[in-house]
Amino acid sequence: MSQPTPVRSDNINYDPLPLTSEQHTDSLYNAPSAPPSPGPDAAFHTPQQSFRELGDESIPSGAAQPRFLGAALYDERGPNIRDSYASSHNTYPSIGRESEYSSSVYALNEARGAGSLSEPYHDDPRDGMAMSPVGGARASRYMEEKRATYAPPRSKRKVIVIAVVAAVILLLLAIIIPVYFAVVKPKNNAANADASSDSSSGGSGSNNSGGGKAGGSLAVKTGGDGSKVTMEDGTTFTYSNKFGGMWYWDEEDPFNNGARAQKWSPALNETFNYGIDKIRGVNLGGWLTPEPFIVPSLFEPYVNLPTPAVDEWTLSEAMRADSANGGINQLEDHYKTFITEQDFAEIAGAGLNYLRIALPYWAIEVRDGEPFLEGVCWKYFLKAIQWARKYGLRINLDLHTLPGSQNGWNHSGRLGDINMLQGPMGFANAQRSLDYIRVIAEFISQPQYSSVVTMFGITNEPRGSFMGQDVLSSYYLQAYDIVRKASGTGEGQGPIVNFHDGFFGRTNWAGFLPNADRISLDLHPYLAFAQQSDAPITTYGTTPCTAWASDVNSSMSAFGLNNAGEWSLAVTDCGKWVNGVNQGMRYEGNYVLDPSFKRVGSCDPWTDWQNFDQTTKDGMKTLALASMDALQNYFFWTWKIGNSSVTGKVEAPHWSYKLGLENGWMPTDPREADGQCGNTAPWDPPLKTGSGQIPASVSASLPWPPASISKGGAVTDLPSYTPTGAVPTLSAPTFSPSASVGDGWANADDKAGLMVAISSCSYLDPWIGTTANPPSPLCSGGSTRRKEPVLEVREPMITPPPGV
């Protein structure tokens, strides 16, 4: 459990201010504390600057010594908020007292890093935050400046000497030190002051999220708990973050990385120390890659068609035929409404610092009559980057779908066969997939985006047993090289490459890619899909600790960074369409794909979340805490489950983080999980690191292309593409004219073309399945050998932004 921060023993003792003779004690910390800052009705809070300015009758007989705080001092740019109630004259209450950047003694804090402090000093000693020691670089510099500027005049009159000394001490606490928020321009200081006032109305305008103007004054650009946020459509909400998080957005400075999700999570302009700083994340599943059980209302109108909507392929076909209800544009309506900016703010306020966002390959392009909505979801991923930056969140971009499908499940785009690294089109689809990895890597490796999109899951849940681990490993190495070519090597250069384990387990990846630079192993540990039991959820409180914790520790040593890209609170497969549309449930004994599961009971008690008793909720919360502690770095699946249009409620409650927060079965502070499994320090850093250069012997053992693939045969006998196409570079967001948004391509030396069909060769449908034979003859009038990507002189083609 998170404990209150005790008063630090190394605080510097200063002479008491002449404010009161009374001593106060903070019972919470059992340590003496300074008297509280006086309120607006405190006696003798005088506007005068010295005894000389008092009238003869200003001090009543027997009264205490007055407080010569005077009017707040402002510089030429206007007022700044500060942490002392008295020194602000109650002009800017609320948020300002929470900000390290607004502290009236900001200069006495030690710097944490670029644009931020390790812990800010506040006037309220109960915060337990200490000033920098006297003699520290910042403290000494400012103390010397204060002494030089306000040295008391040489005088023999004792009363004047005392008054001047008192004024020096008070001015030291009251003078405003102009400070940039990260790299905010000085003109924004007035806007920062507005952020601490509830009377601020914010701004609106295209993509400014509060960075425009309202009522002729600068709109709010930053704030903390209780501040008002204006979204791009002009609507507002109150930011709630009890963990010291600070948001920031200015369209004129759209790549500012000063925002922080929580005080314990590094700001975006600071280093996230993997293996030390924990990834506490959540997925935005079902948003840009809709799934039936996450957004049932999208699929429910089309499940009774002759070809029911069971995946995004059939959903897209059904919507295109339904022009009366908006056609395929219904998908964009879903993108606009299912996840909004406010969700990002709520995620930061829930104590989470990372997002995993599933992105389909049709964010880039479609081919061969694929019915997906091309390119539009990319526009909303750009919004995700903007919103994540605004609230200090980092993103793990997960490439969730691949041409032909990498697993045959509905969330790969099309339910059915596996046509990636398997079957007659398996190699061609892998070539195309690597191209999409390259296009994405080039975009997110640009400096404008690399601080936000810090992880890249190159393929979601490939079913490795169908492909073979050697073939999958060869593909992974090729993808790794592509990402590193886009981003370069060295700390902070491009994203962590995230490899799913292909369902082989952690131990089978120990030592994979020795000397690799910034890689992570991704597993999806679910309890829901194994043998079903009617045991209450209260009996699962230690299951994650015994099942996962030891393996995670071992793999963190043998491989490096591990993360659980998906997990949930489900211990049964109960929930509408959890297994897919009309696929039934193991728990009820009607699971279509495996009739061997016998009925355990009815799922109704598991999904009737409105009637969960407190014991059930407590059991779910215990399971959540144990899972978080055992997995260490994680992304819960998923943030939100949409309501069914048939029942009007969430039908898969164990999969919704948001619903759990609202109903008390998810922790409001994920740090509560630390030590839940009985070990408060489950991982002993540091992680393995490497220069990025894979040994030649390893590369030779994992050649690309592989000699053959499953259910396809020799690669030389299979259809393949050649790199002669124009590259559809991803478009950038639109901000103010002064913002450099990049051209979508980080490495100008990477000039190979896109893998496209050879005019003299024959191809099958990319989704053909594994039983078809390759075309024969494969090609005519020339060699059947394909060309692999090289640094050819071919410029990428910049595609325009998707339609607004």
VENSUL-V848257 format. One record per residue. N is the residue number from 1. PHI is phi in degrees with one decimal (* if undefined). Layout:
((N	PHI) (N	PHI))
This chain:
((1	*) (2	-74.0) (3	-105.3) (4	-59.9) (5	-74.3) (6	-70.7) (7	-64.7) (8	-71.5) (9	-78.6) (10	-99.5) (11	-61.0) (12	-81.7) (13	-83.3) (14	-113.6) (15	-60.6) (16	-63.5) (17	-74.3) (18	-81.3) (19	-97.4) (20	-163.3) (21	-90.3) (22	-76.7) (23	-104.8) (24	-118.9) (25	-130.0) (26	-87.6) (27	-66.6) (28	-65.1) (29	-106.6) (30	55.2) (31	-139.6) (32	-63.6) (33	-132.8) (34	-69.2) (35	-62.3) (36	-66.3) (37	-63.3) (38	-65.3) (39	-84.0) (40	-69.2) (41	-102.7) (42	-64.2) (43	-70.6) (44	60.3) (45	-81.2) (46	-83.9) (47	-80.5) (48	-73.5) (49	-97.7) (50	-157.8) (51	-60.1) (52	-60.0) (53	-87.0) (54	-79.6) (55	-75.3) (56	-62.6) (57	-110.5) (58	-72.6) (59	-109.2) (60	-62.6) (61	-61.8) (62	81.7) (63	-75.8) (64	-71.5) (65	-60.1) (66	-68.5) (67	-100.9) (68	-90.2) (69	-83.5) (70	71.4) (71	-71.0) (72	-62.5) (73	-94.3) (74	-124.0) (75	-94.1) (76	-69.7) (77	-95.2) (78	105.9) (79	-72.3) (80	-121.6) (81	-72.3) (82	-146.8) (83	-81.3) (84	-88.9) (85	-61.2) (86	-66.7) (87	-70.7) (88	-90.8) (89	57.1) (90	57.2) (91	-84.2) (92	-129.4) (93	-78.0) (94	74.8) (95	-65.6) (96	-55.4) (97	-73.1) (98	-98.3) (99	-95.8) (100	-66.5) (101	-81.3) (102	-100.1) (103	-59.1) (104	-70.0) (105	-120.8) (106	-51.1) (107	-68.1) (108	-90.5) (109	-90.2) (110	-75.4) (111	-73.2) (112	-88.6) (113	-178.1) (114	-61.4) (115	78.9) (116	-152.2) (117	-116.8) (118	-68.1) (119	-150.2) (120	-78.7) (121	-84.3) (122	-122.5) (123	-66.2) (124	-81.6) (125	-67.1) (126	-67.5) (127	-65.9) (128	67.4) (129	-110.4) (130	-97.8) (131	-68.1) (132	-61.7) (133	-60.1) (134	-60.2) (135	102.0) (136	-63.4) (137	-57.4) (138	-71.3) (139	-61.1) (140	-62.5) (141	-60.3) (142	-74.5) (143	-63.4) (144	-65.1) (145	-64.0) (146	-64.8) (147	-63.1) (148	-67.9) (149	-79.1) (150	-115.6) (151	-59.8) (152	-67.8) (153	-66.4) (154	-72.5) (155	-150.6) (156	-90.4) (157	-80.6) (158	-59.5) (159	-66.2) (160	-70.1) (161	-59.5) (162	-62.6) (163	-64.1) (164	-66.3) (165	-60.7) (166	-61.7) (167	-63.6) (168	-60.1) (169	-63.4) (170	-68.1) (171	-64.7) (172	-59.3) (173	-82.5) (174	-101.9) (175	-68.2) (176	-84.6) (177	-96.5) (178	-60.8) (179	-134.7) (180	-76.4) (181	-88.3) (182	59.2) (183	-122.7) (184	-68.7) (185	-68.5) (186	-55.2) (187	-67.2) (188	-84.3) (189	-60.5) (190	-64.4) (191	-66.6) (192	-64.1) (193	-64.0) (194	-61.0) (195	-63.1) (196	-91.0) (197	-110.2) (198	-68.2) (199	-80.9) (200	-65.5) (201	-97.4) (202	75.2) (203	-135.9) (204	-146.1) (205	144.8) (206	-63.5) (207	60.6) (208	-95.5) (209	45.0) (210	101.8) (211	-99.0) (212	-95.2) (213	-122.9) (214	-141.0) (215	61.3) (216	80.8) (217	-121.1) (218	-62.2) (219	-80.7) (220	-63.5) (221	-117.0) (222	-156.0) (223	178.6) (224	-121.3) (225	-55.9) (226	90.2) (227	-78.0) (228	-97.2) (229	-111.9) (230	-105.6) (231	-88.4) (232	-66.2) (233	-88.4) (234	92.2) (235	-76.5) (236	-126.0) (237	-149.5) (238	-95.1) (239	-73.6) (240	-117.8) (241	-151.0) (242	-84.6) (243	-110.8) (244	80.5) (245	-69.8) (246	-132.5) (247	-94.5) (248	-153.8) (249	-154.9) (250	-145.4) (251	-62.9) (252	-76.8) (253	-138.1) (254	-72.5) (255	-109.9) (256	-68.6) (257	-111.8) (258	-82.1) (259	-69.8) (260	-136.5) (261	-70.1) (262	-147.9) (263	-66.3) (264	-91.3) (265	-100.2) (266	-57.7) (267	-63.0) (268	-65.5) (269	-93.8) (270	-120.1) (271	-80.6) (272	-88.8) (273	-88.8) (274	-63.2) (275	92.7) (276	-116.5) (277	-74.3) (278	-89.8) (279	-80.9) (280	-114.4) (281	-126.0) (282	-144.9) (283	-85.1) (284	-104.5) (285	-66.3) (286	77.9) (287	-84.3) (288	-91.8) (289	-131.1) (290	-59.6) (291	-123.7) (292	-58.1) (293	-78.1) (294	-86.4) (295	-126.6) (296	-59.7) (297	-64.4) (298	-71.0) (299	-93.2) (300	-56.8) (301	-67.0) (302	-122.7) (303	-83.8) (304	-103.1) (305	-73.2) (306	-53.6) (307	-112.5) (308	-67.0) (309	-78.6) (310	-119.0) (311	-154.7) (312	-71.7) (313	-61.3) (314	-70.7) (315	-63.6) (316	-63.4) (317	-61.9) (318	-65.5) (319	-67.8) (320	-61.6) (321	-84.1) (322	-107.4) (323	-65.6) (324	-61.9) (325	-107.7) (326	108.7) (327	59.8) (328	-67.7) (329	-66.9) (330	-59.4) (331	-66.4) (332	-67.5) (333	-58.6) (334	-65.4) (335	-57.2) (336	-68.7) (337	-111.3) (338	-69.0) (339	-125.3) (340	-127.0) (341	-56.0) (342	-63.0) (343	-61.7) (344	-62.9) (345	-63.4) (346	-68.1) (347	-65.0) (348	-62.3) (349	-67.5) (350	-85.6) (351	86.5) (352	-98.3) (353	-124.7) (354	-140.3) (355	-123.6) (356	-112.5) (357	-117.2) (358	-77.7) (359	-123.4) (360	-87.8) (361	-66.8) (362	-75.0) (363	-63.5) (364	-100.0) (365	-166.1) (366	-128.6) (367	-141.6) (368	52.1) (369	76.2) (370	-63.2) (371	-83.4) (372	-63.8) (373	-76.7) (374	-76.6) (375	80.7) (376	-68.2) (377	-64.6) (378	-62.9) (379	-58.6) (380	-82.3) (381	-68.3) (382	-61.6) (383	-64.3) (384	-60.7) (385	-62.1) (386	-62.1) (387	-69.9) (388	-62.2) (389	-61.1) (390	-63.0) (391	-109.2) (392	76.0) (393	-98.8) (394	-101.9) (395	-120.9) (396	-103.3) (397	-79.0) (398	-112.3) (399	-74.4) (400	-90.9) (401	-131.6) (402	-133.8) (403	-55.4) (404	83.7) (405	80.2) (406	-92.6) (407	-147.9) (408	77.5) (409	-96.2) (410	-61.9) (411	-78.1) (412	-87.3) (413	115.1) (414	-147.3) (415	-73.4) (416	144.4) (417	-84.6) (418	-98.6) (419	-119.3) (420	-114.6) (421	60.7) (422	-157.7) (423	82.5) (424	-64.6) (425	-102.0) (426	-64.3) (427	-76.5) (428	-59.6) (429	-66.6) (430	-68.3) (431	-59.1) (432	-64.0) (433	-62.5) (434	-63.2) (435	-61.4) (436	-67.7) (437	-60.5) (438	-63.9) (439	-61.3) (440	-66.9) (441	-60.4) (442	-63.7) (443	-71.6) (444	-74.7) (445	-83.4) (446	-64.9) (447	-61.7) (448	-68.2) (449	-124.1) (450	-68.0) (451	-77.9) (452	-101.5) (453	-90.1) (454	-103.8) (455	-134.3) (456	-134.9) (457	-80.3) (458	-74.3) (459	-158.1) (460	-83.6) (461	46.2) (462	-66.9) (463	-85.9) (464	-60.3) (465	-65.9) (466	-82.8) (467	-97.4) (468	94.8) (469	-66.7) (470	-63.6) (471	-66.2) (472	-63.2) (473	-64.9) (474	-62.3) (475	-62.6) (476	-61.7) (477	-63.4) (478	-62.7) (479	-64.6) (480	-57.1) (481	-61.8) (482	-64.7) (483	-65.4) (484	-69.6) (485	-64.9) (486	-70.8) (487	-101.2) (488	82.9) (489	-110.6) (490	106.3) (491	-58.9) (492	82.3) (493	-92.5) (494	83.6) (495	-83.9) (496	-66.8) (497	-88.0) (498	-103.6) (499	-102.7) (500	-71.5) (501	-75.3) (502	64.0) (503	69.1) (504	-89.4) (505	94.7) (506	-63.4) (507	-63.7) (508	-76.0) (509	-113.6) (510	-60.0) (511	78.6) (512	-64.8) (513	51.6) (514	-58.3) (515	71.3) (516	-67.2) (517	-107.0) (518	57.4) (519	-127.9) (520	-146.3) (521	-104.2) (522	-112.8) (523	-122.7) (524	-122.5) (525	-82.1) (526	-107.6) (527	-96.1) (528	-76.7) (529	-108.1) (530	-93.4) (531	-59.6) (532	-91.7) (533	-142.1) (534	-94.9) (535	-61.4) (536	-63.3) (537	-66.3) (538	-66.8) (539	-86.9) (540	-100.9) (541	-61.0) (542	-109.3) (543	-56.0) (544	-60.9) (545	-64.6) (546	-80.9) (547	-87.5) (548	-121.8) (549	-58.7) (550	-64.7) (551	-63.8) (552	-63.3) (553	-58.9) (554	-63.5) (555	-71.8) (556	-63.7) (557	-84.4) (558	-82.4) (559	-109.4) (560	132.7) (561	-57.8) (562	-115.0) (563	-145.5) (564	-94.6) (565	-68.6) (566	-150.0) (567	-165.4) (568	-148.0) (569	-94.6) (570	-74.8) (571	-111.4) (572	-132.6) (573	-93.6) (574	-69.3) (575	133.3) (576	-58.8) (577	63.7) (578	-57.6) (579	-92.7) (580	120.3) (581	-63.8) (582	59.5) (583	-97.1) (584	72.9) (585	-138.7) (586	-59.3) (587	-60.5) (588	-96.2) (589	75.1) (590	-124.9) (591	-71.5) (592	-64.7) (593	-76.0) (594	-148.8) (595	-66.7) (596	-69.0) (597	-71.4) (598	-91.8) (599	-61.3) (600	-97.6) (601	170.2) (602	-85.1) (603	-80.6) (604	-54.3) (605	-63.5) (606	-80.5) (607	-106.6) (608	-82.9) (609	-66.6) (610	-64.9) (611	-112.7) (612	-62.7) (613	-84.1) (614	-65.2) (615	-61.9) (616	-64.5) (617	-63.1) (618	-65.3) (619	-65.1) (620	-65.9) (621	-66.6) (622	-61.7) (623	-62.9) (624	-61.9) (625	-64.8) (626	-65.1) (627	-64.7) (628	-60.8) (629	-69.9) (630	-68.2) (631	-83.8) (632	68.8) (633	-122.9) (634	-151.0) (635	-136.4) (636	-66.2) (637	-107.8) (638	-145.1) (639	-63.6) (640	-145.5) (641	-111.4) (642	-77.9) (643	-70.9) (644	-73.0) (645	-75.6) (646	-86.7) (647	-99.6) (648	77.2) (649	-145.1) (650	-68.2) (651	-105.9) (652	-134.7) (653	-66.6) (654	-73.1) (655	-108.1) (656	-112.9) (657	-64.2) (658	-61.8) (659	-63.7) (660	-64.1) (661	-63.5) (662	-69.5) (663	-118.9) (664	89.2) (665	-109.4) (666	-112.7) (667	-67.5) (668	-74.5) (669	-130.5) (670	-64.4) (671	-67.5) (672	-57.6) (673	-72.2) (674	-59.5) (675	88.3) (676	-59.4) (677	-87.8) (678	91.8) (679	-134.1) (680	-74.9) (681	-133.0) (682	-69.8) (683	-131.0) (684	-105.1) (685	-68.7) (686	-93.2) (687	-77.6) (688	-66.8) (689	-129.8) (690	-151.1) (691	-78.7) (692	105.9) (693	-89.5) (694	-75.3) (695	-54.4) (696	-59.4) (697	-65.6) (698	-69.3) (699	-60.6) (700	-66.4) (701	-79.1) (702	-126.4) (703	-71.1) (704	-127.1) (705	-76.2) (706	-66.7) (707	-64.8) (708	-152.9) (709	-132.9) (710	-60.3) (711	57.8) (712	-129.8) (713	91.8) (714	-62.2) (715	-61.6) (716	-66.1) (717	-97.1) (718	-108.5) (719	-57.4) (720	-149.3) (721	-107.1) (722	-130.4) (723	-83.2) (724	-123.6) (725	-90.8) (726	-76.4) (727	-82.3) (728	-80.9) (729	-60.0) (730	-69.6) (731	-79.7) (732	-100.7) (733	-70.7) (734	-108.7) (735	-125.9) (736	-62.6) (737	-56.3) (738	-80.8) (739	-85.7) (740	-89.8) (741	-95.9) (742	84.5) (743	-108.3) (744	87.9) (745	-138.5) (746	-72.4) (747	-107.5) (748	-65.5) (749	-82.9) (750	-86.1) (751	-119.9) (752	-65.2) (753	-80.4) (754	-80.2) (755	-69.6) (756	-135.0) (757	-66.6) (758	-88.7) (759	-59.7) (760	-92.7) (761	-112.7) (762	-106.3) (763	-136.1) (764	-97.5) (765	-56.8) (766	-56.5) (767	-108.1) (768	-65.4) (769	102.3) (770	-99.3) (771	-96.8) (772	-75.3) (773	-91.6) (774	-63.6) (775	-59.5) (776	-141.9) (777	-71.3) (778	-68.4) (779	-138.5) (780	-132.1) (781	71.7) (782	166.3) (783	-69.3) (784	-89.8) (785	-76.5) (786	-87.6) (787	-102.7) (788	-86.5) (789	-60.7) (790	-136.9) (791	-80.1) (792	-82.7) (793	-83.1) (794	-150.6) (795	-77.8) (796	-63.2) (797	-95.0) (798	-81.1) (799	-88.4) (800	-70.8) (801	-61.0) (802	-59.7) (803	-59.5) (804	-80.6))
